[in-house]
Amino acid sequence: MKAVLMTATGSPDVLEYRDIPEPQLVNPNQIKVKLAAAGVNPIDTKVRRNGVFYDQPLPAVLGCDGAGTVVEIGNAVSLFNVGEKVWFCHGGLGREQGNYAEYNVLDERWVALMPSSLSFTEAAALPLVLITAWGGLFDRGGLQNGQTVLIHAGAGGVGHMAIQLAKLKEAHVITTVNNEEKADFVKSIGADEVIYYAREDVAAAVINLTGGKGADLVFDTVGPAVFKQSIPATAHFGRIITLLGLDNIDLSEARMRNLLIGFELMLTPMLRDLDDARLKHIEILKNCTEWIDQGLLKPHVSQTFSLQEAAQTHRSIEEGHTTGKIVLTLP
């Protein structure tokens, strides 16, 4: 089968389009999926630059998100039938094969039926960002109806799903963008207030928009510098959830505000083999399927590329300021 291999750590040039053996079922609980699309996420670029998570030799097939059609099932499979359309977040971190390939094989537990209203391309864009946004807002952030949430980088992959999920919770959503085009986009998906982070003092703007209180929850999808700026934007006794690590940040004001600080890394259940937590991820996809098919959640795919153009997708992400998601499509 055709696949894109990470042959070494380094620039996007280490990604090579090659023929590799087609994966086969090796236990009775597995299904084989003919992939129609693979989502591309920032974690893919980080693995390519820094190395895989496991002590495994290269080459490796990257790509956590996939969508496609079940073409074969093990004799103990009970959840799926041949011909059904599925989506999932599995592999791509250096141990199990990722989804920059024509086929993948995985345990049926880590798969969900695709929303009927989505194309394969749209479905492949969503699992990682949906699970991340849900975890950050609800599981770690404890977002309640009517609260105010500041979502950084609302036009990005995680951000544009977080805005929509927060609105389903009837939250008041403030978000940050860097230009008018993205401002129009985030407003179209439900953002109540938009802050241009390159032109304004974000914390001051949030305080002004909230009548001096600050946001009940801040969701940082960017990193330490934004986290630091978020502390004075957070209401006393509020919460900040970040997707990134924190290095040498003065937390004295966070302590004075009695803030709860949390981390959201949706890859942890996969990396640590936490099966119950992975099953919770599947429940999130099932819950979101209902909202998607009701038209309440809508993915935005800004660019699609063919499988052999995987290196270009990494360049696009690393250039920054992507709106929504980038997806690889397969024949």
Residue pairs with C-beta under 8 A, 6 or more apart in sequence:
1 19
1 20
1 21
1 22
1 101
1 102
1 103
2 17
2 18
2 19
2 101
2 102
2 307
2 308
2 330
3 17
3 18
3 19
3 20
3 61
3 100
3 101
3 102
3 307
4 15
4 16
4 17
4 18
4 61
4 62
4 63
4 100
4 101
4 307
4 308
4 310
5 15
5 16
5 18
5 20
5 58
5 59
5 60
5 61
6 14
6 15
6 47
6 48
6 52
6 58
6 59
6 60
6 61
6 62
7 14
7 15
7 16
7 58
7 59
8 14
8 58
9 48
9 49
9 50
9 51
10 48
10 49
12 45
12 48
12 311
12 312
12 314
12 315
12 318
13 311
14 48
15 48
15 62
15 100
15 310
15 311
15 314
16 59
17 307
17 308
17 310
20 61
20 101
22 102
22 103
23 32
23 97
23 103
23 104
23 105
24 32
24 105
25 31
25 32
25 72
25 73
25 74
25 105
26 105
27 74
27 107
28 74
28 75
28 76
28 77
29 74
29 76
29 77
29 107
29 108
29 109
30 73
30 74
30 77
30 105
30 106
30 107
30 108
31 70
31 72
31 73
31 74
31 77
31 80
31 86
31 105
31 106
31 107
31 108
31 111
32 70
32 71
32 72
32 73
32 103
32 104
32 105
33 66
33 68
33 69
33 70
33 71
33 86
33 88
33 103
33 104
33 105
33 106
33 111
34 68
34 69
34 71
34 102
34 103
35 66
35 67
35 68
35 99
35 101
35 102
35 103
35 104
35 330
36 67
36 68
36 69
36 120
36 121
36 124
36 329
36 330
37 66
37 67
37 68
37 120
37 121
37 123
37 124
37 125
37 327
37 328
37 329
37 330
38 63
38 65
38 66
38 67
38 98
38 99
38 100
38 101
38 124
38 307
38 327
38 328
38 330
39 63
39 64
39 65
39 66
39 99
39 124
39 125
39 126
39 127
39 128
39 325
39 326
39 327
39 328
40 63
40 65
40 310
40 313
40 314
40 317
40 325
40 326
40 327
40 328
41 64
41 65
41 128
41 129
41 157
41 317
42 157
42 317
43 64
43 93
43 128
43 267
44 62
44 63
44 64
44 92
44 98
44 314
44 317
45 314
45 317
45 318
47 53
47 62
47 92
47 93
47 94
48 62
48 314
51 94
52 58
52 60
52 93
52 94
52 95
53 93
53 94
53 95
53 271
54 93
54 94
54 95
56 94
56 95
60 94
60 97
60 98
61 91
61 92
61 97
61 98
61 99
61 100
61 101
62 92
62 98
62 100
62 310
63 91
63 92
63 98
63 99
63 100
63 101
63 328
64 89
64 90
64 91
64 92
64 93
64 98
64 99
64 127
64 128
64 267
65 87
65 88
65 89
65 99
65 124
65 125
65 126
65 127
65 128
66 87
66 88
66 89
66 90
66 99
66 104
66 124
67 85
67 86
67 87
67 88
67 114
67 120
67 121
67 123
67 124
68 85
68 86
68 104
68 120
68 330
69 83
69 84
69 85
69 86
70 80
70 81
70 82
70 83
70 84
70 85
70 86
71 82
71 103
72 82
73 80
73 81
73 82
73 108
74 108
77 108
78 108
79 108
79 109
79 111
80 86
80 108
80 111
80 113
84 113
85 113
85 114
85 120
85 123
86 111
86 112
86 113
86 114
87 111
87 112
87 113
87 114
87 115
87 123
87 124
87 126
87 127
87 285
88 106
88 110
88 111
88 112
88 127
88 285
89 110
89 127
89 128
89 131
89 266
89 270
89 281
90 96
90 99
90 104
90 106
90 110
90 111
90 270
91 97
91 98
91 99
91 104
91 106
92 98
92 99
92 100
93 267
93 270
93 271
96 106
97 104
97 105
98 104
99 124
100 307
100 310
100 328
101 307
102 307
102 330
109 275
109 278
109 279
109 282
110 278
110 282
111 282
112 282
112 285
112 286
112 289
113 289
114 120
114 123
114 289
115 123
115 288
115 289
115 292
115 293
116 293
117 292
117 293
117 295
118 126
118 292
118 299
120 329
121 301
121 304
121 327
121 329
122 299
122 301
124 327
124 328
125 157
125 299
125 301
125 324
125 325
125 327
126 161
126 288
126 299
126 325
127 285
128 157
128 266
129 157
129 158
129 161
129 325
130 161
130 165
130 284
130 285
130 288
130 297
131 266
131 281
131 284
131 285
132 158
132 161
132 243
132 264
132 266
133 158
133 159
133 161
133 162
133 165
133 219
134 165
134 284
134 288
135 264
135 266
135 284
136 158
136 162
136 219
136 221
136 241
136 243
136 264
137 143
137 149
137 162
137 165
137 166
137 169
137 217
137 219
137 241
138 165
138 169
139 264
140 239
140 241
140 262
140 263
140 264
141 149
141 217
141 219
141 239
141 241
141 262
142 217
142 239
143 149
143 166
143 169
143 171
143 216
143 217
144 169
144 171
144 216
145 169
145 170
145 171
146 170
146 171
146 172
147 171
147 172
147 216
147 217
148 171
148 172
148 173
148 174
148 210
148 213
148 215
148 216
148 217
148 235
149 166
149 171
149 172
149 173
149 174
149 215
149 216
149 217
149 218
149 219
150 174
150 175
150 176
150 206
150 215
150 217
150 218
150 219
150 230
150 233
150 234
151 159
151 162
151 163
151 166
151 173
151 174
151 175
151 176
151 191
151 219
151 221
152 159
152 175
152 176
152 197
152 218
152 219
152 220
152 221
152 222
152 226
152 230
153 159
153 175
153 176
153 177
153 221
153 222
154 160
154 162
154 163
154 173
154 175
154 176
154 177
154 182
154 186
154 191
154 194
155 175
155 177
155 182
155 185
155 186
155 323
155 324
156 221
156 322
156 323
156 324
157 322
157 324
157 325
158 221
158 243
159 175
159 186
159 221
160 185
160 186
160 189
160 299
160 300
160 323
160 324
161 297
161 299
162 219
162 221
163 173
163 175
163 186
163 189
163 190
163 191
164 189
164 190
164 296
164 297
164 298
165 297
166 173
166 190
167 173
167 189
167 190
168 291
168 296
168 297
172 192
172 193
173 190
173 191
173 192
173 193
174 191
174 192
174 193
174 194
174 195
174 206
174 209
174 210
174 215
175 186
175 191
175 193
175 194
175 195
176 194
176 195
176 196
176 197
176 202
177 183
177 185
177 186
177 194
177 195
177 196
177 197
178 196
178 197
178 198
178 321
179 196
181 323
182 323
183 194
183 196
185 300
185 323
186 194
187 194
189 298
189 300
193 209
195 202
195 205
195 206
195 209
202 229
202 230
202 233
203 229
203 230
203 231
203 232
203 233
206 214
206 215
206 233
207 213
207 214
207 232
207 233
210 235
213 235
214 232
214 233
214 234
214 235
214 236
214 238
215 233
215 234
215 235
215 238
216 235
216 238
216 239
217 234
217 238
217 239
217 240
217 241
218 230
218 233
218 234
218 238
218 239
218 240
218 241
219 241
220 226
220 227
220 230
220 240
220 241
220 242
220 243
220 244
221 243
222 244
223 242
223 244
224 244
224 245
224 246
224 247
224 249
227 240
227 242
227 244
227 246
227 249
228 249
228 250
230 240
231 240
231 251
231 253
231 254
231 257
231 259
232 253
234 240
234 254
234 257
234 259
235 257
236 257
236 258
236 259
237 257
237 258
237 259
238 257
238 259
238 260
239 259
239 260
239 261
239 262
240 254
240 259
240 260
240 261
240 262
241 261
241 262
241 263
241 264
242 261
242 262
242 263
242 264
243 263
243 264
243 265
251 261
254 261
266 281
268 274
268 277
269 275
269 277
269 278
269 280
269 281
270 278
288 297
291 297
292 298
299 324
299 325
300 323
300 324
300 325
301 324
301 325
301 326
301 327
302 322
302 323
302 324
302 325
302 326
303 313
303 316
303 322
303 326
303 327
304 326
304 327
304 328
304 329
305 312
305 313
305 326
305 327
305 328
305 329
306 328
306 329
306 330
307 328
307 329
307 330
309 328
310 328
313 326
313 328
316 322
316 326
317 326
